[in-house]
Amino acid sequence: MAFVSGFDLMYQGKLVASANLQTFNTYLAVGLLYLIITLPLSYFMRYLEKRWQTA
């Protein structure tokens, strides 16, 4: 999921950056959105692995 959404975020970021010519700000926002999406999923998966490991 993160792999697909990462490519989609980069594609949309490329479109926005080409429209407003502010590439740094656009890709910074894309990077932050990617972290917002992937970090909670990563922590959740770690929680599930620890929970299932003891069962």
MOPAC internal coordinates of N, CA, C and O (Angstrom, degrees):
PM7 1SCF
backbone

  N    0.0000 0     0.00 0     0.00 0    0    0    0
  C    1.4467 1     0.00 0     0.00 0    1    0    0
  C    1.5232 1   111.09 1     0.00 0    2    1    0
  O    1.2310 1   120.52 1   134.76 1    3    2    1
  N    1.3061 1   116.62 1   -45.24 1    3    2    1
  C    1.4639 1   119.70 1  -178.89 1    5    3    2
  C    1.5240 1   110.61 1   -65.14 1    6    5    3
  O    1.2310 1   120.81 1   146.04 1    7    6    5
  N    1.3256 1   116.05 1   -33.96 1    7    6    5
  C    1.4579 1   120.22 1  -179.86 1    9    7    6
  C    1.5253 1   110.54 1   -64.62 1   10    9    7
  O    1.2310 1   120.24 1   134.09 1   11   10    9
  N    1.3070 1   117.14 1   -45.91 1   11   10    9
  C    1.4611 1   121.61 1  -179.23 1   13   11   10
  C    1.5200 1   110.63 1   -69.35 1   14   13   11
  O    1.2310 1   120.13 1   134.60 1   15   14   13
  N    1.3229 1   117.37 1   -45.40 1   15   14   13
  C    1.4606 1   119.20 1  -178.67 1   17   15   14
  C    1.5221 1   110.98 1   -66.97 1   18   17   15
  O    1.2310 1   120.16 1   149.44 1   19   18   17
  N    1.3249 1   117.31 1   -30.56 1   19   18   17
  C    1.4603 1   119.78 1   177.01 1   21   19   18
  C    1.5105 1   111.91 1   -63.88 1   22   21   19
  O    1.2310 1   120.45 1   136.38 1   23   22   21
  N    1.3230 1   116.75 1   -43.62 1   23   22   21
  C    1.4594 1   120.09 1   177.43 1   25   23   22
  C    1.5261 1   111.26 1   -66.06 1   26   25   23
  O    1.2310 1   120.75 1   140.08 1   27   26   25
  N    1.3261 1   116.18 1   -39.92 1   27   26   25
  C    1.4548 1   119.77 1   179.59 1   29   27   26
  C    1.5300 1   110.73 1   -66.13 1   30   29   27
  O    1.2310 1   120.18 1   138.80 1   31   30   29
  N    1.3270 1   117.27 1   -41.20 1   31   30   29
  C    1.4645 1   120.27 1   177.04 1   33   31   30
  C    1.5253 1   110.99 1   -62.67 1   34   33   31
  O    1.2310 1   120.42 1   138.27 1   35   34   33
  N    1.3186 1   116.79 1   -41.73 1   35   34   33
  C    1.4620 1   119.51 1   179.71 1   37   35   34
  C    1.5243 1   111.54 1   -66.07 1   38   37   35
  O    1.2310 1   120.63 1   142.05 1   39   38   37
  N    1.3271 1   116.40 1   -37.95 1   39   38   37
  C    1.4588 1   119.65 1   178.22 1   41   39   38
  C    1.5236 1   110.84 1   -64.46 1   42   41   39
  O    1.2310 1   120.74 1   133.65 1   43   42   41
  N    1.3283 1   116.18 1   -46.35 1   43   42   41
  C    1.4643 1   119.29 1   178.87 1   45   43   42
  C    1.5270 1   110.43 1   -64.96 1   46   45   43
  O    1.2310 1   120.35 1   141.61 1   47   46   45
  N    1.3249 1   116.93 1   -38.39 1   47   46   45
  C    1.4612 1   120.38 1   177.04 1   49   47   46
  C    1.5195 1   111.98 1   -62.44 1   50   49   47
  O    1.2310 1   120.84 1   141.99 1   51   50   49
  N    1.3172 1   116.00 1   -38.01 1   51   50   49
  C    1.4627 1   120.45 1   177.67 1   53   51   50
  C    1.5276 1   110.69 1   -63.61 1   54   53   51
  O    1.2310 1   120.74 1   138.30 1   55   54   53
  N    1.3231 1   116.19 1   -41.70 1   55   54   53
  C    1.4653 1   119.94 1   178.46 1   57   55   54
  C    1.5326 1   111.17 1   -64.09 1   58   57   55
  O    1.2310 1   120.61 1   135.34 1   59   58   57
  N    1.3221 1   116.44 1   -44.66 1   59   58   57
  C    1.4645 1   119.98 1  -179.73 1   61   59   58
  C    1.5238 1   110.53 1   -66.50 1   62   61   59
  O    1.2310 1   120.44 1   137.84 1   63   62   61
  N    1.3357 1   116.77 1   -42.16 1   63   62   61
  C    1.4637 1   120.17 1  -179.35 1   65   63   62
  C    1.5303 1   111.35 1   -63.59 1   66   65   63
  O    1.2310 1   120.29 1   143.43 1   67   66   65
  N    1.3107 1   117.05 1   -36.57 1   67   66   65
  C    1.4655 1   119.13 1   179.46 1   69   67   66
  C    1.5251 1   111.08 1   -73.31 1   70   69   67
  O    1.2310 1   120.28 1   154.28 1   71   70   69
  N    1.3268 1   117.07 1   -25.72 1   71   70   69
  C    1.4646 1   119.87 1  -179.63 1   73   71   70
  C    1.5228 1   111.95 1   -79.52 1   74   73   71
  O    1.2310 1   120.08 1   141.22 1   75   74   73
  N    1.3372 1   117.45 1   -38.78 1   75   74   73
  C    1.4613 1   118.56 1  -175.52 1   77   75   74
  C    1.5278 1   114.06 1  -109.24 1   78   77   75
  O    1.2310 1   119.68 1   175.86 1   79   78   77
  N    1.3257 1   118.21 1    -4.14 1   79   78   77
  C    1.4642 1   124.55 1   176.51 1   81   79   78
  C    1.5317 1   113.46 1    59.82 1   82   81   79
  O    1.2310 1   120.32 1  -152.79 1   83   82   81
  N    1.3220 1   117.00 1    27.21 1   83   82   81
  C    1.4583 1   121.85 1   174.46 1   85   83   82
  C    1.5280 1   107.88 1  -116.04 1   86   85   83
  O    1.2310 1   121.36 1  -103.23 1   87   86   85
  N    1.3134 1   115.00 1    76.77 1   87   86   85
  C    1.4553 1   119.34 1  -171.90 1   89   87   86
  C    1.5292 1   112.52 1   -68.22 1   90   89   87
  O    1.2310 1   119.68 1   137.94 1   91   90   89
  N    1.3170 1   118.22 1   -42.06 1   91   90   89
  C    1.4667 1   119.78 1  -177.39 1   93   91   90
  C    1.5201 1   111.26 1   -61.89 1   94   93   91
  O    1.2310 1   120.28 1   130.55 1   95   94   93
  N    1.3180 1   117.07 1   -49.45 1   95   94   93
  C    1.4660 1   120.59 1  -179.45 1   97   95   94
  C    1.5272 1   111.53 1   -63.02 1   98   97   95
  O    1.2310 1   120.74 1   141.15 1   99   98   97
  N    1.3072 1   116.19 1   -38.85 1   99   98   97
  C    1.4644 1   120.15 1  -179.50 1  101   99   98
  C    1.5144 1   111.07 1   -65.81 1  102  101   99
  O    1.2310 1   120.31 1   131.70 1  103  102  101
  N    1.3328 1   117.01 1   -48.30 1  103  102  101
  C    1.4599 1   119.25 1  -178.41 1  105  103  102
  C    1.5212 1   111.91 1   -72.27 1  106  105  103
  O    1.2310 1   119.82 1   153.76 1  107  106  105
  N    1.3064 1   117.95 1   -26.24 1  107  106  105
  C    1.4587 1   120.49 1   172.79 1  109  107  106
  C    1.5288 1   110.09 1   -65.37 1  110  109  107
  O    1.2310 1   120.32 1   135.64 1  111  110  109
  N    1.3196 1   116.99 1   -44.36 1  111  110  109
  C    1.4623 1   121.17 1   177.37 1  113  111  110
  C    1.5236 1   110.92 1   -63.91 1  114  113  111
  O    1.2310 1   120.08 1   139.92 1  115  114  113
  N    1.3208 1   117.46 1   -40.08 1  115  114  113
  C    1.4647 1   121.38 1   178.27 1  117  115  114
  C    1.5304 1   110.10 1   -63.02 1  118  117  115
  O    1.2310 1   120.45 1   137.25 1  119  118  117
  N    1.3115 1   116.74 1   -42.75 1  119  118  117
  C    1.4649 1   120.15 1   178.49 1  121  119  118
  C    1.5160 1   112.42 1   -63.34 1  122  121  119
  O    1.2310 1   120.61 1   138.72 1  123  122  121
  N    1.3177 1   116.45 1   -41.28 1  123  122  121
  C    1.4629 1   119.80 1   177.93 1  125  123  122
  C    1.5295 1   111.78 1   -65.40 1  126  125  123
  O    1.2310 1   120.51 1   138.93 1  127  126  125
  N    1.3146 1   116.63 1   -41.07 1  127  126  125
  C    1.4639 1   119.96 1   176.87 1  129  127  126
  C    1.5283 1   111.35 1   -62.81 1  130  129  127
  O    1.2310 1   120.88 1   140.14 1  131  130  129
  N    1.3251 1   115.91 1   -39.86 1  131  130  129
  C    1.4547 1   119.99 1   178.71 1  133  131  130
  C    1.5322 1   110.62 1   -62.30 1  134  133  131
  O    1.2310 1   120.59 1   137.06 1  135  134  133
  N    1.3409 1   116.49 1   -42.94 1  135  134  133
  C    1.4617 1   119.86 1   177.44 1  137  135  134
  C    1.5222 1   111.68 1   -64.43 1  138  137  135
  O    1.2310 1   120.63 1   140.10 1  139  138  137
  N    1.3238 1   116.39 1   -39.90 1  139  138  137
  C    1.4608 1   120.60 1   179.29 1  141  139  138
  C    1.5283 1   110.63 1   -62.82 1  142  141  139
  O    1.2310 1   120.30 1   146.14 1  143  142  141
  N    1.3075 1   117.04 1   -33.86 1  143  142  141
  C    1.4632 1   120.84 1   179.19 1  145  143  142
  C    1.5302 1   111.48 1   -77.93 1  146  145  143
  O    1.2310 1   120.00 1   134.92 1  147  146  145
  N    1.3279 1   117.61 1   -45.08 1  147  146  145
  C    1.4587 1   119.97 1  -169.80 1  149  147  146
  C    1.5284 1   114.45 1   -84.61 1  150  149  147
  O    1.2310 1   119.09 1   146.53 1  151  150  149
  N    1.3168 1   119.35 1   -33.47 1  151  150  149
  C    1.4643 1   119.61 1  -177.31 1  153  151  150
  C    1.5248 1   113.25 1   -63.39 1  154  153  151
  O    1.2310 1   118.74 1   131.39 1  155  154  153
  N    1.3265 1   120.01 1   -48.61 1  155  154  153
  C    1.4735 1   117.90 1   177.10 1  157  155  154
  C    1.5295 1   113.01 1   -61.26 1  158  157  155
  O    1.2310 1   120.24 1   142.60 1  159  158  157
  N    1.3188 1   117.15 1   -37.40 1  159  158  157
  C    1.4661 1   119.65 1   177.57 1  161  159  158
  C    1.5263 1   111.28 1   -64.80 1  162  161  159
  O    1.2310 1   120.67 1   141.46 1  163  162  161
  N    1.3116 1   116.32 1   -38.54 1  163  162  161
  C    1.4553 1   120.76 1   178.63 1  165  163  162
  C    1.5199 1   111.07 1   -65.46 1  166  165  163
  O    1.2310 1   119.84 1   135.57 1  167  166  165
  N    1.3245 1   117.90 1   -44.43 1  167  166  165
  C    1.4631 1   121.27 1   178.29 1  169  167  166
  C    1.5288 1   111.11 1   -65.14 1  170  169  167
  O    1.2310 1   120.25 1   141.25 1  171  170  169
  N    1.2999 1   117.12 1   -38.75 1  171  170  169
  C    1.4573 1   120.98 1   178.75 1  173  171  170
  C    1.5297 1   110.73 1   -64.41 1  174  173  171
  O    1.2310 1   120.42 1   137.30 1  175  174  173
  N    1.3166 1   116.79 1   -42.70 1  175  174  173
  C    1.4596 1   120.11 1   178.59 1  177  175  174
  C    1.5268 1   111.06 1   -65.14 1  178  177  175
  O    1.2310 1   119.89 1   141.25 1  179  178  177
  N    1.3163 1   117.82 1   -38.75 1  179  178  177
  C    1.4620 1   121.03 1   176.66 1  181  179  178
  C    1.5323 1   110.39 1   -62.27 1  182  181  179
  O    1.2310 1   120.78 1   137.87 1  183  182  181
  N    1.3233 1   116.11 1   -42.13 1  183  182  181
  C    1.4641 1   120.79 1   177.63 1  185  183  182
  C    1.5277 1   110.89 1   -60.86 1  186  185  183
  O    1.2310 1   120.56 1   134.42 1  187  186  185
  N    1.3167 1   116.53 1   -45.58 1  187  186  185
  C    1.4587 1   120.02 1  -179.99 1  189  187  186
  C    1.5296 1   111.81 1   -64.57 1  190  189  187
  O    1.2310 1   120.09 1   140.27 1  191  190  189
  N    1.3285 1   117.44 1   -39.73 1  191  190  189
  C    1.4600 1   120.01 1   178.75 1  193  191  190
  C    1.5182 1   111.06 1   -62.52 1  194  193  191
  O    1.2310 1   120.30 1   136.90 1  195  194  193
  N    1.3293 1   117.04 1   -43.10 1  195  194  193
  C    1.4730 1   119.76 1   179.14 1  197  195  194
  C    1.5205 1   110.66 1   -66.79 1  198  197  195
  O    1.2310 1   120.06 1   141.35 1  199  198  197
  N    1.3074 1   117.49 1   -38.65 1  199  198  197
  C    1.4583 1   121.06 1  -178.47 1  201  199  198
  C    1.5320 1   110.68 1   -67.92 1  202  201  199
  O    1.2310 1   119.94 1   137.41 1  203  202  201
  N    1.3163 1   117.73 1   -42.59 1  203  202  201
  C    1.4530 1   121.47 1  -178.42 1  205  203  202
  C    1.5181 1   112.64 1   -76.36 1  206  205  203
  O    1.2310 1   120.08 1   157.16 1  207  206  205
  N    1.3151 1   117.45 1   -22.84 1  207  206  205
  C    1.4490 1   121.31 1  -179.07 1  209  207  206
  C    1.5353 1   110.82 1   -68.24 1  210  209  207
  O    1.2310 1   120.02 1   142.37 1  211  210  209
  N    1.3183 1   117.56 1   -37.63 1  211  210  209
  C    1.4601 1   120.74 1  -178.68 1  213  211  210
  C    1.5193 1   112.73 1   -80.08 1  214  213  211
  O    1.2310 1   120.03 1   162.58 1  215  214  213
  N    1.3169 1   117.54 1   -17.42 1  215  214  213
  C    1.4728 1   120.09 1  -177.13 1  217  215  214
  C    1.4973 1   112.86 1   -79.64 1  218  217  215
  O    1.2310 1   120.10 1   180.00 1  219  218  217

